[in-house]
């Protein structure tokens, strides 16, 4: 430890607002640095590096220069307390150092050799990670002249990507505080750090936040944005008429607890906004334990903002992340880069490399987000989290007594809620200090009960425990989950007041530890649930099965009791995929066999399903796509649906496909037939016609072929009814061939085996006109879609009889 005696002797702390001398423990994952612009007897910049529990300090007379040819004089001054790194204000005129002090830059520094040795030898070599000063720098001590008392050094920029050719570019460009955005005059005049903006639109209401899905590794491929995972409390900021409200992740008003952030939020220049972010301790660092202490002590807080749900009265949740990020950056323009509100930095490049770098730097992990995905409340696979540190929330179910004097308990007994049941997850006995134990015992006493809250038999380690009603939630770091689903080497990190006990599940963490996990989903055993199926979208086999469990009942309206062709990808879309339409060995019972006669007279077994277990059984066998016949097995020769697949040439946009769908709809209507559109999750649209079962395959096929050819002849520059690639150039192919016996079409609500994991989804005609792409819908959209009636039910089934054929002839003559 170094001494702060010189600092203390030079100041009268009854007069100066500077912090008192206080040594702190040296070290830590990141050593802070600060540069303070100081208008004392002469203007200079104080350069300070944290080391040995203090801030080593130099006065840089002309300020730092990013030009490597400039060697700026840096006069060594007395060491300052680490807390001085947060000081901005005015020192009284007659006091030592009297004048205005601005926080010009802050961040952390990375020694490139032993600093103690460097101080002795007169050369410090380091990298700076600040808002303004970045890259390699050096401090070199000058040889002392005779009778010279002060210690003169030179501050020199290294030649790297952050070097510049202009001597004073740094100081000329940046003239305001890095934390408050104030200029020197504003600081001297005591002007508030932030002036309230005029919010003239109604303040948005809280909305359910989007949550990330845990994975062992970040997703591969393009289309993802990566950000650091913060170790704090979720915060939703609402600004508008009536002021500012700050909410926890479950909608509790925490404006008082996050009070330090209200003033900067009130200064955001907008009519109204609803912004998603994460609050952490201090001015840019600290873990969850540090945040707990900061909230109790009223210490500074920082909120990293990463999404915006509404702006100036417009709901942005349906827009892709790329557009929402642009809006968020717009509202944050002009905010101080090291202020209490900051943009969450986007990490460029490969997700795996980003995670490795973050883990090496001591961070908690990485969040990867699909840039084309909308914002959806609840757990979503369009946000993927990968952790450096194994950490999770658990519910406190009891405590084991301690035989040590003064220690109220030896360990906490933990659980988590899985499908409504409280599951035993083991104990934690470390990480508590005296204050933690007192706080926990005070919280547990009113919740005391006589019986354990678990429904299962408990291991011997729980014998003699004191039990509590499971309402308290604790953050816990752990080494791993055992095969029984219990944590090993748990360490207490703090109470979580932003989460309800019933919402605490550790199933994702325990599965992650168990490797090639097996689950029962919808009553069907699904193996290898953690296997990656869609690497770019971050979907596993288990999540594919969960999607089909979610949509099964709706899907069966169209899929049940029809012969199927299944596109199977047992190793995911990156591996080999193949179609299978004939039943084989190894399929679960729910996938049934249907003998059908082929053209050559032989009988072959086809597959069909009639209940959700059949759909999930196919998913267990690696099925991603379900393709269905146009007839059901009870009247296999009488189709009950006709499909026109509108497939555009490579150069055509989606507007051309939508126009084609509209013309097909009008033509069918003229023939007395109703229809509904379905975006396929690929390039095109299916126009689906429900049929009364009065005609056989040949009649339906003839009608579809004639209809498609009429439309193609009427608009030969826009449409073709011929499969030939050459004739399709610049046109939409009206594919009528899906209406032959044995032909199939993609099933409604089926996934597509393509990057992005889009879903084939029925839409209304009016909704189709507002869509900008046919692969817009994904797994995360299904919960919302299933709350609406299926648009396919809007169309009434009609028969292709003499009346329809006559109407087709009349339509052809128009």
Secondary structure as the mmCIF struct_conf table of DSSP 4:
data_model
#
loop_
_struct_conf.conf_type_id
_struct_conf.id
_struct_conf.beg_label_comp_id
_struct_conf.beg_label_asym_id
_struct_conf.beg_label_seq_id
_struct_conf.end_label_comp_id
_struct_conf.end_label_asym_id
_struct_conf.end_label_seq_id
HELX_RH_AL_P HELX_RH_AL_P1 UNK A 5 UNK A 9
TURN_TY1_P TURN_TY1_P1 UNK A 10 UNK A 10
TURN_TY1_P TURN_TY1_P2 UNK A 13 UNK A 15
BEND BEND1 UNK A 18 UNK A 18
HELX_LH_PP_P HELX_LH_PP_P1 UNK A 19 UNK A 21
BEND BEND2 UNK A 29 UNK A 30
STRN STRN1 UNK A 31 UNK A 39
BEND BEND3 UNK A 40 UNK A 42
STRN STRN2 UNK A 43 UNK A 51
TURN_TY1_P TURN_TY1_P3 UNK A 52 UNK A 53
STRN STRN3 UNK A 54 UNK A 60
TURN_TY1_P TURN_TY1_P4 UNK A 61 UNK A 62
BEND BEND4 UNK A 66 UNK A 66
TURN_TY1_P TURN_TY1_P5 UNK A 68 UNK A 69
STRN STRN4 UNK A 71 UNK A 81
HELX_RH_3T_P HELX_RH_3T_P1 UNK A 82 UNK A 86
STRN STRN5 UNK A 89 UNK A 91
TURN_TY1_P TURN_TY1_P6 UNK A 93 UNK A 94
BEND BEND5 UNK A 95 UNK A 95
TURN_TY1_P TURN_TY1_P7 UNK A 96 UNK A 97
STRN STRN6 UNK A 99 UNK A 111
BEND BEND6 UNK A 112 UNK A 113
HELX_RH_AL_P HELX_RH_AL_P2 UNK A 115 UNK A 121
TURN_TY1_P TURN_TY1_P8 UNK A 122 UNK A 122
STRN STRN7 UNK A 123 UNK A 130
BEND BEND7 UNK A 131 UNK A 132
STRN STRN8 UNK A 134 UNK A 141
HELX_LH_PP_P HELX_LH_PP_P2 UNK A 142 UNK A 145
TURN_TY1_P TURN_TY1_P9 UNK A 146 UNK A 147
BEND BEND8 UNK A 150 UNK A 150
STRN STRN9 UNK A 152 UNK A 157
BEND BEND9 UNK A 159 UNK A 160
TURN_TY1_P TURN_TY1_P10 UNK A 161 UNK A 162
BEND BEND10 UNK A 165 UNK A 166
TURN_TY1_P TURN_TY1_P11 UNK A 167 UNK A 168
HELX_RH_AL_P HELX_RH_AL_P3 UNK A 169 UNK A 173
BEND BEND11 UNK A 176 UNK A 176
TURN_TY1_P TURN_TY1_P12 UNK A 178 UNK A 180
HELX_RH_AL_P HELX_RH_AL_P4 UNK A 184 UNK A 188
TURN_TY1_P TURN_TY1_P13 UNK A 189 UNK A 190
BEND BEND12 UNK A 193 UNK A 193
HELX_LH_PP_P HELX_LH_PP_P3 UNK A 195 UNK A 197
BEND BEND13 UNK A 201 UNK A 201
STRN STRN10 UNK A 202 UNK A 202
HELX_LH_PP_P HELX_LH_PP_P4 UNK A 203 UNK A 206
HELX_LH_PP_P HELX_LH_PP_P5 UNK A 208 UNK A 209
STRN STRN11 UNK A 210 UNK A 214
BEND BEND14 UNK A 216 UNK A 217
HELX_LH_PP_P HELX_LH_PP_P6 UNK A 218 UNK A 220
BEND BEND15 UNK A 221 UNK A 223
STRN STRN12 UNK A 224 UNK A 229
HELX_LH_PP_P HELX_LH_PP_P7 UNK A 230 UNK A 230
BEND BEND16 UNK A 231 UNK A 232
STRN STRN13 UNK A 233 UNK A 240
STRN STRN14 UNK A 241 UNK A 241
TURN_TY1_P TURN_TY1_P14 UNK A 242 UNK A 242
STRN STRN15 UNK A 243 UNK A 247
TURN_TY1_P TURN_TY1_P15 UNK A 249 UNK A 250
BEND BEND17 UNK A 251 UNK A 251
STRN STRN16 UNK A 253 UNK A 253
TURN_TY1_P TURN_TY1_P16 UNK A 255 UNK A 258
HELX_RH_3T_P HELX_RH_3T_P2 UNK A 259 UNK A 261
HELX_RH_AL_P HELX_RH_AL_P5 UNK A 262 UNK A 266
TURN_TY1_P TURN_TY1_P17 UNK A 267 UNK A 267
BEND BEND18 UNK A 270 UNK A 271
STRN STRN17 UNK A 273 UNK A 281
TURN_TY1_P TURN_TY1_P18 UNK A 282 UNK A 284
HELX_RH_AL_P HELX_RH_AL_P6 UNK A 288 UNK A 297
TURN_TY1_P TURN_TY1_P19 UNK A 298 UNK A 298
STRN STRN18 UNK A 301 UNK A 311
TURN_TY1_P TURN_TY1_P20 UNK A 312 UNK A 313
STRN STRN19 UNK A 314 UNK A 315
TURN_TY1_P TURN_TY1_P21 UNK A 317 UNK A 318
BEND BEND19 UNK A 319 UNK A 319
HELX_RH_AL_P HELX_RH_AL_P7 UNK A 321 UNK A 332
TURN_TY1_P TURN_TY1_P22 UNK A 333 UNK A 334
BEND BEND20 UNK A 335 UNK A 335
TURN_TY1_P TURN_TY1_P23 UNK A 337 UNK A 338
BEND BEND21 UNK A 339 UNK A 340
STRN STRN20 UNK A 341 UNK A 343
HELX_LH_PP_P HELX_LH_PP_P8 UNK A 344 UNK A 345
STRN STRN21 UNK A 346 UNK A 347
HELX_LH_PP_P HELX_LH_PP_P9 UNK A 348 UNK A 348
BEND BEND22 UNK A 349 UNK A 349
HELX_RH_AL_P HELX_RH_AL_P8 UNK A 351 UNK A 360
TURN_TY1_P TURN_TY1_P24 UNK A 361 UNK A 362
STRN STRN22 UNK A 365 UNK A 370
TURN_TY1_P TURN_TY1_P25 UNK A 371 UNK A 372
HELX_LH_PP_P HELX_LH_PP_P10 UNK A 373 UNK A 375
BEND BEND23 UNK A 377 UNK A 377
STRN STRN23 UNK A 378 UNK A 387
BEND BEND24 UNK A 388 UNK A 389
STRN STRN24 UNK A 391 UNK A 400
BEND BEND25 UNK A 404 UNK A 404
TURN_TY1_P TURN_TY1_P26 UNK A 405 UNK A 406
BEND BEND26 UNK A 408 UNK A 408
BEND BEND27 UNK A 410 UNK A 410
STRN STRN25 UNK A 411 UNK A 418
TURN_TY1_P TURN_TY1_P27 UNK A 419 UNK A 420
STRN STRN26 UNK A 421 UNK A 430
BEND BEND28 UNK A 431 UNK A 431
HELX_RH_AL_P HELX_RH_AL_P9 UNK A 434 UNK A 445
TURN_TY1_P TURN_TY1_P28 UNK A 446 UNK A 447
STRN STRN27 UNK A 448 UNK A 449
BEND BEND29 UNK A 450 UNK A 451
BEND BEND30 UNK A 453 UNK A 453
BEND BEND31 UNK A 455 UNK A 456
HELX_RH_3T_P HELX_RH_3T_P3 UNK A 460 UNK A 462
TURN_TY1_P TURN_TY1_P29 UNK A 463 UNK A 464
HELX_LH_PP_P HELX_LH_PP_P11 UNK A 465 UNK A 465
STRN STRN28 UNK A 466 UNK A 468
BEND BEND32 UNK A 470 UNK A 470
STRN STRN29 UNK A 473 UNK A 477
BEND BEND33 UNK A 479 UNK A 479
STRN STRN30 UNK A 480 UNK A 481
TURN_TY1_P TURN_TY1_P30 UNK A 483 UNK A 484
BEND BEND34 UNK A 485 UNK A 485
STRN STRN31 UNK A 487 UNK A 488
BEND BEND35 UNK A 489 UNK A 489
STRN STRN32 UNK A 490 UNK A 495
BEND BEND36 UNK A 497 UNK A 499
HELX_RH_3T_P HELX_RH_3T_P4 UNK A 501 UNK A 503
HELX_RH_AL_P HELX_RH_AL_P10 UNK A 507 UNK A 514
BEND BEND37 UNK A 515 UNK A 516
STRN STRN33 UNK A 519 UNK A 521
TURN_TY1_P TURN_TY1_P31 UNK A 522 UNK A 523
STRN STRN34 UNK A 524 UNK A 526
TURN_TY1_P TURN_TY1_P32 UNK A 529 UNK A 530
BEND BEND38 UNK A 531 UNK A 531
STRN STRN35 UNK A 532 UNK A 534
TURN_TY1_P TURN_TY1_P33 UNK A 535 UNK A 538
STRN STRN36 UNK A 539 UNK A 540
HELX_RH_AL_P HELX_RH_AL_P11 UNK A 541 UNK A 559
TURN_TY1_P TURN_TY1_P34 UNK A 560 UNK A 561
STRN STRN37 UNK A 562 UNK A 568
TURN_TY1_P TURN_TY1_P35 UNK A 570 UNK A 571
TURN_TY1_P TURN_TY1_P36 UNK A 573 UNK A 574
BEND BEND39 UNK A 575 UNK A 575
STRN STRN38 UNK A 578 UNK A 580
STRN STRN39 UNK A 582 UNK A 582
TURN_TY1_P TURN_TY1_P37 UNK A 585 UNK A 586
TURN_TY1_P TURN_TY1_P38 UNK A 589 UNK A 590
BEND BEND40 UNK A 591 UNK A 591
STRN STRN40 UNK A 592 UNK A 597
TURN_TY1_P TURN_TY1_P39 UNK A 599 UNK A 600
BEND BEND41 UNK A 601 UNK A 601
STRN STRN41 UNK A 603 UNK A 608
BEND BEND42 UNK A 611 UNK A 611
HELX_RH_AL_P HELX_RH_AL_P12 UNK A 612 UNK A 620
TURN_TY1_P TURN_TY1_P40 UNK A 621 UNK A 622
STRN STRN42 UNK A 623 UNK A 632
HELX_RH_3T_P HELX_RH_3T_P5 UNK A 633 UNK A 635
TURN_TY1_P TURN_TY1_P41 UNK A 636 UNK A 637
BEND BEND43 UNK A 638 UNK A 638
BEND BEND44 UNK A 640 UNK A 640
STRN STRN43 UNK A 641 UNK A 648
TURN_TY1_P TURN_TY1_P42 UNK A 650 UNK A 651
HELX_RH_AL_P HELX_RH_AL_P13 UNK A 654 UNK A 670
TURN_TY1_P TURN_TY1_P43 UNK A 671 UNK A 672
STRN STRN44 UNK A 676 UNK A 679
BEND BEND45 UNK A 681 UNK A 683
STRN STRN45 UNK A 685 UNK A 690
STRN STRN46 UNK A 691 UNK A 691
TURN_TY1_P TURN_TY1_P44 UNK A 693 UNK A 694
BEND BEND46 UNK A 695 UNK A 695
HELX_RH_AL_P HELX_RH_AL_P14 UNK A 697 UNK A 714
TURN_TY1_P TURN_TY1_P45 UNK A 715 UNK A 718
STRN STRN47 UNK A 719 UNK A 720
BEND BEND47 UNK A 722 UNK A 722
HELX_RH_AL_P HELX_RH_AL_P15 UNK A 725 UNK A 728
TURN_TY1_P TURN_TY1_P46 UNK A 729 UNK A 730
BEND BEND48 UNK A 731 UNK A 731
STRN STRN48 UNK A 732 UNK A 735
HELX_RH_3T_P HELX_RH_3T_P6 UNK A 737 UNK A 739
BEND BEND49 UNK A 740 UNK A 740
TURN_TY1_P TURN_TY1_P47 UNK A 741 UNK A 742
STRN STRN49 UNK A 745 UNK A 746
HELX_LH_PP_P HELX_LH_PP_P12 UNK A 747 UNK A 747
TURN_TY1_P TURN_TY1_P48 UNK A 748 UNK A 749
STRN STRN50 UNK A 751 UNK A 751
BEND BEND50 UNK A 753 UNK A 754
TURN_TY1_P TURN_TY1_P49 UNK A 755 UNK A 756
STRN STRN51 UNK A 758 UNK A 759
STRN STRN52 UNK A 761 UNK A 763
HELX_RH_AL_P HELX_RH_AL_P16 UNK A 765 UNK A 770
BEND BEND51 UNK A 772 UNK A 772
TURN_TY1_P TURN_TY1_P50 UNK A 774 UNK A 775
STRN STRN53 UNK A 778 UNK A 778
HELX_RH_3T_P HELX_RH_3T_P7 UNK A 779 UNK A 781
HELX_RH_AL_P HELX_RH_AL_P17 UNK A 782 UNK A 785
TURN_TY1_P TURN_TY1_P51 UNK A 786 UNK A 787
BEND BEND52 UNK A 788 UNK A 788
HELX_LH_PP_P HELX_LH_PP_P13 UNK A 789 UNK A 790
HELX_RH_3T_P HELX_RH_3T_P8 UNK A 791 UNK A 794
BEND BEND53 UNK A 795 UNK A 795
HELX_LH_PP_P HELX_LH_PP_P14 UNK A 796 UNK A 797
STRN STRN54 UNK A 798 UNK A 798
BEND BEND54 UNK A 801 UNK A 801
HELX_RH_AL_P HELX_RH_AL_P18 UNK A 802 UNK A 812
TURN_TY1_P TURN_TY1_P52 UNK A 813 UNK A 813
#
